[in-house]
Amino acid sequence: MTHLKQIQSQMIVTGLSSDPLAYSRLVTFCALSSMGDLNYSKRLLFSTRNPNVFSWNIVIRAVSESDNPSEAFHLYKQMLGVACFSSRLKPDNYTFPLLFKTCAKLFLYDVGYEILGHVLKMSFDKDIFVHNSLIHFLVSCGELEAARKVFDESCVRDLVSWNSMINGYVRIGRATDALRIYREMEMEINVEPDEVTMIGAVTACTQLNDLKLGHKFHHYIKRERLKMTVPLANTLLDMYVKCGDLEQAKELFEKMDGKTIVSWTTMVVGYAKFGYLDIAHQLFDKMPQKDVVPWNAMISAYVQAQRGKEALSLFHEMQASKIEPDEVTMVSCLSACSQLGALDVGIWIHHYVEKHELSINVVLGTALVDMYAKCGNIEKALQVFDEVPERNPLTYTAIIGGLALHGDAHDALSYFQDMINAGLKPDEVTLLGVLSACCHGGLVEEGREIFSQMSFKFKILPKIKHYSCMVDLLGRAGLLNEALELIEGMNMEADAVIWGAMFFACRMHNNIELGERAAMKLLELDPSDSGIYVLLASMYVERNMWEKAGEVRKMMRERGVDKTPGCSSIEINGNVHEFIVRDKSHLQSWEIYECLARLAKQMELLESVSYLDDDEFLFVSEVGGKSKVL
């Protein structure tokens, strides 16, 4: 700027300051150059007698692109004030597009309509630049019908006009209208689609999940040799991924020049979404740079795949990489804690949210309620529930499900009634939680009523899980015949969960006949499930039906079914440790077994510990204080 001021001094001395061209170049450098000074350009503008419209436009443009774009309107008003005293100065067809663009950026609908009044008054409405910027302004403010009216009534339309309409409809999710405009454009003479057109058209295909049409647009791009810009390539990638064609997405991705973080993230999200977590993680590791989005995508994918331990491990890596987590990260990690029962980690996340003053909105609040409830702290879940602003059906569903899990059936029903009174509509998950509460509380009449209301009151058809809850509820209450009638009256095939509930109810109430029927159905559904054989044999043993139990043992051998070892988990210092029977993979397995032996000795049970070969099974029944082994 020092050199520029020296040049300005020379211009004043030599009289060049009155030269409009030289003066305009000076203003342009000050306003638009990275080495310029916007404030100084305004001082130049106001200190010069009769600055031309070009200089005004330059400064208005610079201000509209600055941190305070609304100042452009103050400059425009000052320009109009000067124009009152100068017949040679008035806004032109470059002034109004700058103003409309600023209105679009700031969503200033009323100001834009004021500018439109000036456009009409000064007869610039037929200028193509002004016309296109007006459409862009209306589209950006969500006034698609008004934009369409301007578009249809215009006698001047070019490719920019068509692109503004197509992408405007896409932006608000009206993909069908966007493609209709595209087809109209195809009928126009001398208007050919470009890369921007294709971005809008392909995005419309994504919104409609129309892979076939998306392929056609990709073929058109190749045939017409349109430039495969990075935004266009990313749009095609997004279309292929969301429409499920990962092979085509992979091929396009590998051919891309100048891959951006958006390109990498799209592929990672795509593979993760369709369950290819290992491939997704490999791509994730290869990313040259990562922001919070791909981290969130991977963590969320592991959570959705019920791999909570890996999700939390990745979260720790994210922290080590100095990437700041956001609300989305927190929600996914809390879901992982819910899966694992990792209360300590969940509490740490809650403290992190409070410490970093992240907004506890309804989504994050619901995740906290769900985590505390599923990790065993129902009191804290209720406290967080009361603090959540603007609770939605998901929030109520979380607390109802949590109360059901803790056996607080009456409280769960009370919150359900509060939800209905608040005018919120329950979904199928909410009703599943309510039925589960009735099941845990043995509330047969209430369960029957809720189940009967599902279809006619809440307009929700019962799914397999709702039937399962009802069978469990009726079975626990000893209403085995009613439970069987419900199963037989289902409009879908009963699954293993339903027959499992029926089997346990029969075993609980010593109904061997129905228990055998349920067990046979379970074995039809999954002949390789060792647990069914073991439980059926145990049922026979409990009734001293040793011959029947032996037949089950024989059936297992003939079918080559091995008993699946049990699995346990425990959380220590925020880490979840998992164990299976005879497991020696843990790094501290020697110490663990030593501790187990000491505990057994203290409990005077050491003599009862026996070591069996891996292919041996025990069916034990406590009858009259004695153990019988088959």
C-alpha positions as CSV (number, residue, x, y, z in Angstrom):
1,M,0.0,0.0,0.0
2,T,3.0,2.3,0.6
3,H,3.9,2.1,-3.1
4,L,0.3,2.6,-4.2
5,K,0.1,5.8,-2.2
6,Q,3.3,7.0,-3.8
7,I,1.7,6.2,-7.2
8,Q,-1.4,8.1,-6.2
9,S,0.7,11.1,-5.2
10,Q,2.3,11.1,-8.6
11,M,-1.1,10.9,-10.3
12,I,-2.3,14.0,-8.3
13,V,0.9,15.9,-9.2
14,T,0.7,15.0,-12.9
15,G,-3.1,15.5,-13.1
16,L,-3.8,11.8,-13.9
17,S,-6.1,11.6,-10.9
18,S,-8.9,13.1,-13.0
19,D,-8.4,10.4,-15.7
20,P,-11.4,8.0,-15.1
21,L,-9.4,5.0,-16.4
22,A,-6.4,5.5,-14.3
23,Y,-8.5,6.3,-11.3
24,S,-10.6,3.2,-11.8
25,R,-7.5,1.0,-11.9
26,L,-6.3,2.5,-8.6
27,V,-9.7,1.8,-6.9
28,T,-9.7,-1.7,-8.4
29,F,-6.3,-2.6,-6.9
30,C,-7.2,-1.2,-3.5
31,A,-10.6,-3.0,-3.4
32,L,-9.8,-6.4,-5.0
33,S,-6.1,-7.1,-4.6
34,S,-4.9,-9.3,-1.8
35,M,-2.3,-6.6,-1.1
36,G,-5.0,-3.8,-1.2
37,D,-7.0,-2.1,1.5
38,L,-10.8,-2.1,1.2
39,N,-11.2,0.8,3.6
40,Y,-8.8,2.9,1.6
41,S,-10.7,2.0,-1.6
42,K,-13.8,3.5,0.0
43,R,-11.9,6.6,1.0
44,L,-10.7,6.9,-2.6
45,L,-14.3,6.5,-3.9
46,F,-15.7,9.3,-1.6
47,S,-12.8,11.7,-2.0
48,T,-13.0,11.8,-5.8
49,R,-15.3,14.1,-7.7
50,N,-17.8,12.2,-9.9
51,P,-16.5,8.6,-9.6
52,N,-17.9,6.5,-12.5
53,V,-20.3,3.5,-12.1
54,F,-17.4,1.1,-12.7
55,S,-15.6,2.3,-9.6
56,W,-18.8,2.1,-7.6
57,N,-19.4,-1.5,-8.8
58,I,-15.9,-2.5,-7.9
59,V,-16.2,-1.3,-4.3
60,I,-19.7,-2.8,-4.0
61,R,-18.4,-6.1,-5.2
62,A,-15.4,-6.0,-2.8
63,V,-17.7,-5.2,0.2
64,S,-20.2,-7.9,-0.8
65,E,-17.4,-10.5,-0.6
66,S,-16.0,-9.2,2.7
67,D,-16.9,-10.2,6.2
68,N,-19.6,-7.5,6.3
69,P,-21.5,-8.0,3.0
70,S,-24.6,-6.1,4.1
71,E,-22.6,-2.9,3.8
72,A,-23.0,-3.3,0.0
73,F,-26.6,-1.9,0.4
74,H,-25.4,1.2,2.3
75,L,-22.9,1.8,-0.6
76,Y,-25.7,1.4,-3.1
77,K,-27.9,3.9,-1.3
78,Q,-24.9,6.4,-1.2
79,M,-24.5,5.7,-5.0
80,L,-28.1,6.6,-5.6
81,G,-27.7,9.8,-3.5
82,V,-24.7,10.9,-5.7
83,A,-26.7,9.9,-8.8
84,C,-29.3,12.5,-7.9
85,F,-26.7,15.2,-8.7
86,S,-25.1,13.5,-11.7
87,S,-27.0,12.6,-14.8
88,R,-24.0,10.4,-15.9
89,L,-24.1,8.2,-12.8
90,K,-26.7,5.5,-12.4
91,P,-26.7,1.8,-11.5
92,D,-26.1,-0.5,-14.5
93,N,-26.6,-4.2,-15.4
94,Y,-23.5,-5.1,-13.3
95,T,-24.7,-3.3,-10.1
96,F,-27.9,-5.2,-9.7
97,P,-26.5,-8.7,-10.0
98,L,-24.0,-7.8,-7.2
99,L,-26.9,-6.7,-5.0
100,F,-29.1,-9.7,-5.8
101,K,-26.1,-12.1,-5.1
102,T,-25.7,-10.4,-1.7
103,C,-29.4,-10.8,-0.9
104,A,-29.2,-14.4,-1.9
105,K,-26.1,-15.0,0.4
106,L,-27.8,-13.3,3.4
107,F,-31.4,-14.5,2.6
108,L,-32.6,-10.9,2.5
109,Y,-36.0,-11.5,0.8
110,D,-37.5,-8.0,1.5
111,V,-34.3,-6.2,0.5
112,G,-34.2,-8.2,-2.7
113,Y,-37.7,-7.2,-3.6
114,E,-36.8,-3.5,-3.0
115,I,-33.9,-4.0,-5.5
116,L,-36.3,-5.6,-7.9
117,G,-38.5,-2.5,-7.8
118,H,-35.4,-0.4,-8.9
119,V,-34.7,-2.9,-11.6
120,L,-38.2,-2.6,-13.1
121,K,-38.2,1.2,-12.7
122,M,-34.9,1.5,-14.6
123,S,-36.0,-1.1,-17.2
124,F,-33.2,-3.6,-16.5
125,D,-35.6,-6.6,-16.2
126,K,-34.9,-7.7,-19.8
127,D,-31.1,-7.8,-19.3
128,I,-29.8,-11.4,-19.1
129,F,-27.3,-10.8,-16.3
130,V,-29.9,-9.1,-14.1
131,H,-32.5,-11.7,-15.0
132,N,-30.3,-14.6,-14.0
133,S,-29.2,-13.0,-10.8
134,L,-32.9,-12.3,-9.9
135,I,-33.7,-16.0,-10.5
136,H,-30.7,-17.0,-8.4
137,F,-31.9,-14.7,-5.6
138,L,-35.4,-16.1,-5.6
139,V,-34.2,-19.7,-5.7
140,S,-31.7,-19.1,-2.8
141,C,-34.5,-17.7,-0.7
142,G,-36.7,-20.7,-1.4
143,E,-39.2,-18.8,-3.6
144,L,-39.2,-21.4,-6.3
145,E,-42.7,-20.6,-7.6
146,A,-41.8,-16.9,-8.0
147,A,-38.5,-17.9,-9.7
148,R,-40.4,-20.2,-12.1
149,K,-42.8,-17.4,-12.9
150,V,-39.9,-15.0,-13.7
151,F,-38.3,-17.8,-15.7
152,D,-41.4,-18.6,-17.7
153,E,-42.3,-15.0,-18.5
154,S,-38.8,-14.0,-19.5
155,C,-38.0,-13.4,-23.1
156,V,-34.3,-13.8,-22.4
157,R,-33.0,-17.2,-21.1
158,D,-29.6,-18.8,-21.4
159,L,-27.9,-21.8,-19.9
160,V,-27.3,-20.0,-16.6
161,S,-31.1,-19.4,-16.3
162,W,-31.8,-23.1,-16.9
163,N,-29.1,-24.2,-14.5
164,S,-30.4,-21.9,-11.8
165,M,-33.9,-23.4,-12.0
166,I,-32.6,-27.0,-12.1
167,N,-30.3,-26.7,-9.2
168,G,-32.8,-24.6,-7.3
169,Y,-35.3,-27.5,-7.4
170,V,-32.6,-29.9,-6.4
171,R,-31.6,-27.8,-3.4
172,I,-35.1,-28.1,-1.9
173,G,-35.5,-31.8,-2.8
174,R,-37.9,-31.4,-5.7
175,A,-36.0,-33.8,-7.9
176,T,-38.9,-34.6,-10.2
177,D,-39.4,-30.9,-11.0
178,A,-35.7,-30.5,-11.6
179,L,-35.7,-33.3,-14.2
180,R,-38.9,-31.8,-15.8
181,I,-37.0,-28.5,-16.3
182,Y,-34.1,-30.4,-17.7
183,R,-36.3,-32.1,-20.3
184,E,-37.7,-28.7,-21.3
185,M,-34.2,-27.4,-21.7
186,E,-33.4,-30.3,-24.1
187,M,-36.1,-29.0,-26.4
188,E,-34.5,-25.5,-26.6
189,I,-32.4,-24.6,-29.5
190,N,-28.8,-23.4,-28.9
191,V,-28.8,-24.5,-25.3
192,E,-26.5,-27.4,-24.4
193,P,-26.1,-28.8,-20.9
194,D,-22.8,-28.2,-19.2
195,E,-21.0,-29.6,-16.1
196,V,-23.2,-27.5,-13.8
197,T,-26.4,-28.8,-15.5
198,M,-25.1,-32.4,-15.0
199,I,-24.4,-31.8,-11.3
200,G,-28.1,-30.8,-10.8
201,A,-29.4,-33.6,-13.0
202,V,-27.3,-36.3,-11.3
203,T,-28.2,-35.0,-7.8
204,A,-31.8,-35.3,-8.8
205,C,-31.2,-39.0,-9.7
206,T,-29.6,-39.5,-6.3
207,Q,-32.6,-38.0,-4.5
208,L,-34.9,-40.3,-6.5
209,N,-32.6,-43.3,-6.1
210,D,-32.8,-43.7,-9.9
211,L,-29.6,-45.6,-10.7
212,K,-30.6,-46.3,-14.3
213,L,-31.1,-42.6,-15.1
214,G,-27.9,-41.7,-13.3
215,H,-26.0,-44.2,-15.6
216,K,-27.6,-42.4,-18.6
217,F,-26.3,-39.0,-17.5
218,H,-22.9,-40.4,-16.8
219,H,-22.9,-41.9,-20.4
220,Y,-24.0,-38.5,-21.7
221,I,-21.1,-36.8,-19.9
222,K,-18.6,-39.2,-21.5
223,R,-20.2,-39.1,-25.0
224,E,-20.3,-35.3,-25.1
225,R,-16.8,-35.1,-23.6
226,L,-17.9,-32.7,-20.9
227,K,-15.2,-31.7,-18.5
228,M,-15.1,-34.1,-15.5
229,T,-14.6,-31.4,-12.9
230,V,-14.0,-32.5,-9.3
231,P,-17.5,-31.3,-8.2
232,L,-19.1,-33.3,-11.0
233,A,-17.0,-36.4,-10.2
234,N,-18.0,-36.1,-6.6
235,T,-21.6,-35.8,-7.5
236,L,-21.5,-39.0,-9.6
237,L,-19.6,-40.8,-6.8
238,D,-22.3,-39.8,-4.4
239,M,-25.1,-41.0,-6.8
240,Y,-23.4,-44.4,-7.3
241,V,-22.8,-44.9,-3.6
242,K,-26.3,-43.9,-2.5
243,C,-27.9,-45.9,-5.2
244,G,-25.9,-49.0,-4.2
245,D,-23.5,-49.4,-7.2
246,L,-20.2,-49.6,-5.3
247,E,-18.4,-51.2,-8.3
248,Q,-19.1,-48.2,-10.5
249,A,-18.2,-45.9,-7.7
250,K,-14.9,-47.6,-7.1
251,E,-14.0,-47.5,-10.9
252,L,-14.8,-43.8,-11.0
253,F,-12.9,-43.1,-7.8
254,E,-9.8,-44.8,-9.0
255,K,-9.8,-42.8,-12.3
256,M,-10.4,-39.4,-10.5
257,D,-7.7,-36.7,-10.7
258,G,-7.4,-34.4,-7.7
259,K,-9.4,-36.4,-5.2
260,T,-10.7,-34.2,-2.4
261,I,-11.6,-35.1,1.1
262,V,-15.2,-35.2,-0.1
263,S,-14.3,-37.9,-2.6
264,W,-12.6,-40.1,0.0
265,T,-15.3,-39.5,2.6
266,T,-18.0,-40.5,0.0
267,M,-16.3,-43.8,-0.6
268,V,-15.7,-44.5,3.0
269,V,-19.3,-43.8,3.9
270,G,-20.5,-46.0,1.0
271,Y,-18.5,-49.1,2.0
272,A,-19.4,-48.6,5.6
273,K,-23.1,-48.2,4.8
274,F,-23.3,-51.5,3.0
275,G,-21.4,-53.4,5.6
276,Y,-17.9,-53.5,4.0
277,L,-16.3,-52.2,7.2
278,D,-12.8,-53.7,6.5
279,I,-12.6,-52.1,3.1
280,A,-14.0,-48.8,4.5
281,H,-11.3,-48.8,7.2
282,Q,-8.6,-49.5,4.7
283,L,-9.7,-46.5,2.6
284,F,-10.0,-44.5,5.7
285,D,-6.4,-45.2,6.7
286,K,-5.2,-44.2,3.2
287,M,-6.9,-40.8,3.4
288,P,-4.3,-38.1,3.0
289,Q,-6.2,-35.8,5.3
290,K,-9.3,-36.3,7.5
291,D,-11.8,-33.9,9.1
292,V,-14.5,-34.9,11.6
293,V,-16.8,-36.2,8.9
294,P,-15.0,-39.4,7.9
295,W,-14.2,-40.1,11.5
296,N,-17.9,-39.9,12.3
297,A,-18.8,-42.1,9.4
298,M,-16.5,-44.9,10.5
299,I,-17.5,-44.7,14.2
300,S,-21.1,-44.7,13.3
301,A,-20.7,-47.6,10.9
302,Y,-19.1,-49.7,13.7
303,V,-21.9,-48.8,16.0
304,Q,-24.5,-49.8,13.4
305,A,-22.7,-53.1,12.9
306,Q,-22.9,-53.7,16.7
307,R,-19.1,-53.4,17.0
308,G,-19.2,-50.9,19.8
309,K,-15.7,-51.8,21.1
310,E,-14.1,-51.0,17.8
311,A,-16.1,-47.8,17.6
312,L,-14.8,-46.6,20.9
313,S,-11.3,-47.6,20.0
314,L,-11.5,-45.5,16.9
315,F,-12.8,-42.6,19.0
316,H,-9.7,-42.8,21.1
317,E,-7.6,-42.7,17.8
318,M,-9.6,-39.6,16.8
319,Q,-8.7,-37.8,20.0
320,A,-5.0,-38.8,19.6
321,S,-5.2,-37.2,16.1
322,K,-6.3,-33.9,17.6
323,I,-9.6,-33.9,15.7
324,E,-12.3,-32.2,17.7
325,P,-15.4,-34.4,18.0
326,D,-18.8,-32.8,17.5
327,E,-22.4,-33.7,18.5
328,V,-22.5,-36.5,15.9
329,T,-19.4,-38.1,17.3
330,M,-20.8,-38.0,20.8
331,V,-24.1,-39.5,19.8
332,S,-22.4,-42.5,18.1
333,C,-20.0,-43.0,21.0
334,L,-22.8,-43.0,23.5
335,S,-24.6,-45.6,21.4
336,A,-21.5,-47.7,21.5
337,C,-21.4,-47.3,25.3
338,S,-25.1,-48.4,25.4
339,Q,-24.2,-51.6,23.4
340,L,-21.3,-52.5,25.7
341,G,-22.7,-51.3,29.0
342,A,-19.6,-49.1,29.3
343,L,-21.0,-46.7,31.9
344,D,-17.6,-45.2,32.8
345,V,-16.9,-44.2,29.2
346,G,-20.4,-42.8,28.9
347,I,-19.9,-40.7,32.0
348,W,-16.6,-39.4,30.6
349,I,-18.3,-38.5,27.3
350,H,-21.1,-36.6,29.2
351,H,-18.4,-34.7,31.1
352,Y,-16.6,-33.9,27.9
353,V,-19.8,-32.5,26.4
354,E,-20.3,-30.3,29.4
355,K,-16.7,-29.2,29.6
356,H,-16.6,-28.2,25.9
357,E,-20.0,-26.6,26.1
358,L,-21.4,-28.7,23.3
359,S,-25.1,-28.0,22.8
360,I,-27.2,-30.8,24.4
361,N,-29.9,-30.8,21.8
362,V,-32.7,-33.3,21.6
363,V,-30.6,-35.8,19.7
364,L,-27.6,-35.8,22.0
365,G,-29.9,-35.6,25.1
366,T,-31.8,-38.7,23.9
367,A,-28.5,-40.6,23.4
368,L,-27.5,-39.7,26.9
369,V,-30.8,-40.9,28.3
370,D,-30.5,-44.2,26.4
371,M,-26.9,-44.7,27.5
372,Y,-27.6,-44.2,31.2
373,A,-30.7,-46.3,31.1
374,K,-29.0,-49.2,29.3
375,C,-25.8,-49.0,31.4
376,G,-27.8,-49.4,34.7
377,N,-28.1,-45.8,36.0
378,I,-31.9,-45.2,35.5
379,E,-31.8,-42.3,38.1
380,K,-29.3,-40.3,36.0
381,A,-31.3,-41.2,32.8
382,L,-34.4,-39.7,34.4
383,Q,-32.4,-36.6,35.4
384,V,-31.1,-36.0,31.9
385,F,-34.5,-36.7,30.4
386,D,-35.9,-33.8,32.5
387,E,-33.1,-31.5,31.3
388,V,-33.6,-32.3,27.5
389,P,-35.1,-29.3,25.7
390,E,-38.1,-29.9,23.4
391,R,-38.4,-33.7,24.0
392,N,-39.4,-35.7,20.9
393,P,-40.8,-39.2,20.4
394,L,-37.3,-40.7,20.4
395,T,-36.6,-39.1,23.8
396,Y,-39.7,-40.6,25.3
397,T,-38.9,-44.0,23.6
398,A,-35.5,-44.0,25.2
399,I,-36.8,-43.4,28.8
400,I,-39.7,-45.8,28.3
401,G,-37.4,-48.5,27.1
402,G,-35.0,-47.8,29.9
403,L,-37.7,-48.0,32.6
404,A,-38.9,-51.2,31.0
405,L,-35.4,-52.7,31.1
406,H,-35.2,-51.8,34.8
407,G,-38.6,-53.4,35.6
408,D,-40.3,-50.1,36.4
409,A,-43.4,-51.0,34.4
410,H,-45.8,-48.5,36.0
411,D,-43.4,-45.6,35.5
412,A,-42.9,-46.6,31.9
413,L,-46.6,-46.5,31.3
414,S,-46.9,-43.2,33.0
415,Y,-44.2,-41.6,30.7
416,F,-46.0,-43.2,27.8
417,Q,-49.2,-41.4,28.8
418,D,-47.3,-38.2,29.2
419,M,-46.1,-38.6,25.7
420,I,-49.6,-39.1,24.4
421,N,-50.8,-36.1,26.4
422,A,-48.0,-34.0,24.9
423,G,-49.5,-34.7,21.4
424,L,-46.5,-36.8,20.3
425,K,-47.2,-39.9,18.2
426,P,-45.5,-43.1,19.3
427,D,-43.7,-45.2,16.7
428,E,-43.3,-49.0,16.6
429,V,-40.2,-48.8,18.8
430,T,-42.0,-46.8,21.4
431,L,-44.8,-49.3,21.5
432,L,-42.3,-52.2,21.7
433,G,-40.8,-50.5,24.8
434,V,-44.3,-50.2,26.4
435,L,-45.1,-53.8,25.7
436,S,-41.7,-54.8,27.1
437,A,-42.5,-52.8,30.2
438,C,-45.8,-54.7,30.5
439,C,-44.0,-57.9,30.1
440,H,-41.4,-57.2,32.8
441,G,-44.1,-56.0,35.1
442,G,-46.6,-58.8,34.4
443,L,-49.2,-56.3,33.4
444,V,-51.3,-58.6,31.2
445,E,-54.4,-56.4,30.8
446,E,-52.4,-53.3,30.0
447,G,-50.3,-55.2,27.5
448,R,-53.4,-56.5,25.8
449,E,-54.9,-53.0,25.6
450,I,-51.7,-51.5,24.1
451,F,-51.4,-54.3,21.6
452,S,-55.0,-54.0,20.5
453,Q,-54.6,-50.2,20.1
454,M,-51.6,-50.5,17.8
455,S,-53.6,-50.9,14.6
456,F,-56.8,-48.9,15.2
457,K,-55.5,-46.0,17.4
458,F,-51.9,-45.6,16.5
459,K,-52.2,-46.9,12.9
460,I,-49.2,-49.2,13.3
461,L,-49.2,-52.8,12.2
462,P,-47.6,-55.1,14.8
463,K,-44.3,-56.4,13.7
464,I,-42.6,-59.7,14.7
465,K,-41.0,-58.1,17.8
466,H,-44.4,-56.9,19.1
467,Y,-45.8,-60.4,18.8
468,S,-42.7,-61.7,20.6
469,C,-43.4,-59.3,23.5
470,M,-47.0,-60.4,23.7
471,V,-46.1,-64.1,23.6
472,D,-43.6,-63.5,26.4
473,L,-46.1,-61.6,28.5
474,L,-48.9,-64.2,28.1
475,G,-46.4,-67.0,28.6
476,R,-45.0,-65.6,31.8
477,A,-48.5,-65.2,33.1
478,G,-49.2,-68.9,32.4
479,L,-51.6,-68.2,29.6
480,L,-49.9,-70.6,27.3
481,N,-52.9,-71.5,25.1
482,E,-53.7,-67.8,24.5
483,A,-50.0,-67.3,23.6
484,L,-50.2,-70.2,21.2
485,E,-53.4,-68.9,19.6
486,L,-51.7,-65.5,19.1
487,I,-48.8,-67.2,17.3
488,E,-51.1,-69.2,15.1
489,G,-53.1,-66.1,14.2
490,M,-50.1,-64.1,13.1
491,N,-50.1,-62.9,9.5
492,M,-46.4,-63.7,9.3
493,E,-44.2,-66.7,10.1
494,A,-43.1,-66.8,13.7
495,D,-39.4,-66.6,14.2
496,A,-37.0,-68.1,16.7
497,V,-37.5,-65.3,19.3
498,I,-41.2,-66.0,19.4
499,W,-40.8,-69.7,19.7
500,G,-38.0,-69.2,22.2
501,A,-40.3,-67.1,24.4
502,M,-43.0,-69.8,24.1
503,F,-40.5,-72.5,25.0
504,F,-39.2,-70.7,28.2
505,A,-42.8,-70.1,29.3
506,C,-43.6,-73.8,28.8
507,R,-40.5,-74.7,30.8
508,M,-41.4,-72.2,33.5
509,H,-44.9,-73.7,33.9
510,N,-43.9,-77.3,33.4
511,N,-45.9,-77.8,30.2
512,I,-43.9,-80.5,28.5
513,E,-46.2,-81.0,25.5
514,L,-46.2,-77.4,24.4
515,G,-42.6,-77.1,25.3
516,E,-41.6,-79.9,23.0
517,R,-43.7,-78.3,20.2
518,A,-41.9,-75.0,20.7
519,A,-38.5,-76.7,20.8
520,M,-39.2,-78.6,17.6
521,K,-40.1,-75.3,15.9
522,L,-36.9,-73.8,17.1
523,L,-34.9,-76.7,15.7
524,E,-36.6,-76.4,12.4
525,L,-35.6,-72.8,12.2
526,D,-32.0,-73.4,13.3
527,P,-30.9,-77.1,13.6
528,S,-27.3,-76.0,14.4
529,D,-28.1,-74.0,17.5
530,S,-26.6,-76.0,20.4
531,G,-28.4,-73.9,23.0
532,I,-31.8,-75.3,22.0
533,Y,-30.6,-78.9,22.5
534,V,-29.1,-78.1,25.8
535,L,-32.2,-76.3,27.1
536,L,-34.5,-79.1,25.8
537,A,-32.4,-81.7,27.5
538,S,-32.4,-79.7,30.7
539,M,-36.2,-79.5,30.6
540,Y,-36.3,-83.3,30.4
541,V,-33.8,-83.7,33.2
542,E,-35.8,-81.4,35.5
543,R,-38.8,-83.7,35.0
544,N,-36.6,-86.9,35.5
545,M,-37.2,-87.8,31.8
546,W,-33.6,-89.2,31.4
547,E,-34.4,-91.3,28.3
548,K,-35.7,-88.2,26.5
549,A,-32.7,-86.2,27.5
550,G,-30.4,-89.0,26.2
551,E,-32.2,-88.8,22.8
552,V,-31.5,-85.1,22.6
553,R,-27.8,-85.8,23.4
554,K,-27.7,-88.5,20.7
555,M,-29.4,-86.1,18.2
556,M,-26.7,-83.5,18.8
557,R,-24.0,-86.1,18.1
558,E,-25.7,-87.3,14.9
559,R,-26.1,-83.8,13.6
560,G,-22.6,-82.8,14.5
561,V,-23.7,-79.9,16.8
562,D,-21.1,-78.6,19.2
563,K,-22.0,-76.6,22.3
564,T,-21.2,-72.9,21.8
565,P,-19.1,-71.6,24.7
566,G,-20.6,-68.8,26.8
567,C,-19.3,-65.3,26.7
568,S,-19.0,-62.7,29.5
569,S,-17.8,-59.1,29.5
570,I,-16.7,-56.7,32.2
571,E,-15.8,-53.0,32.2
572,I,-12.6,-51.9,34.1
573,N,-11.3,-48.4,34.0
574,G,-13.2,-47.6,30.8
575,N,-12.1,-50.7,29.0
576,V,-14.4,-53.6,28.1
577,H,-12.9,-57.1,28.5
578,E,-14.5,-60.2,27.0
579,F,-14.1,-63.9,28.0
580,I,-15.3,-67.2,26.8
581,V,-15.2,-70.6,28.4
582,R,-11.6,-71.9,28.8
583,D,-10.4,-68.6,27.2
584,K,-6.6,-68.1,27.5
585,S,-6.2,-65.3,24.9
586,H,-6.3,-62.5,27.4
587,L,-3.0,-60.9,28.2
588,Q,-3.5,-61.5,31.9
589,S,-5.2,-64.9,31.7
590,W,-2.7,-66.5,34.1
591,E,-3.5,-64.0,36.8
592,I,-7.2,-64.3,36.1
593,Y,-7.2,-68.1,36.5
594,E,-5.2,-67.7,39.7
595,C,-7.7,-65.3,41.1
596,L,-10.6,-67.7,40.0
597,A,-8.9,-70.6,41.9
598,R,-8.5,-68.5,45.0
599,L,-12.2,-67.4,44.9
600,A,-13.3,-71.0,44.4
601,K,-11.2,-72.1,47.4
602,Q,-12.6,-69.4,49.5
603,M,-16.1,-70.5,48.6
604,E,-15.2,-74.1,49.4
605,L,-16.1,-75.1,45.9
606,L,-12.6,-76.0,44.7
607,E,-13.5,-79.7,44.9
608,S,-16.4,-79.2,42.4
609,V,-14.2,-77.7,39.7
610,S,-13.6,-80.3,37.0
611,Y,-11.8,-80.0,33.7
612,L,-13.5,-81.5,30.7
613,D,-12.4,-82.1,27.1
614,D,-13.7,-79.6,24.6
615,D,-16.1,-82.1,23.1
616,E,-17.8,-83.1,26.4
617,F,-21.1,-81.7,27.7
618,L,-22.8,-81.6,31.1
619,F,-26.5,-81.6,31.6
620,V,-26.9,-81.1,35.4
621,S,-30.1,-81.1,37.4
622,E,-30.4,-80.3,41.1
623,V,-32.9,-83.0,42.2
624,G,-33.4,-83.4,46.0
625,G,-30.1,-81.6,46.7
626,K,-28.1,-84.1,44.5
627,S,-26.5,-83.4,41.1
628,K,-27.1,-85.9,38.3
629,V,-24.8,-85.9,35.3
630,L,-25.8,-87.2,31.9
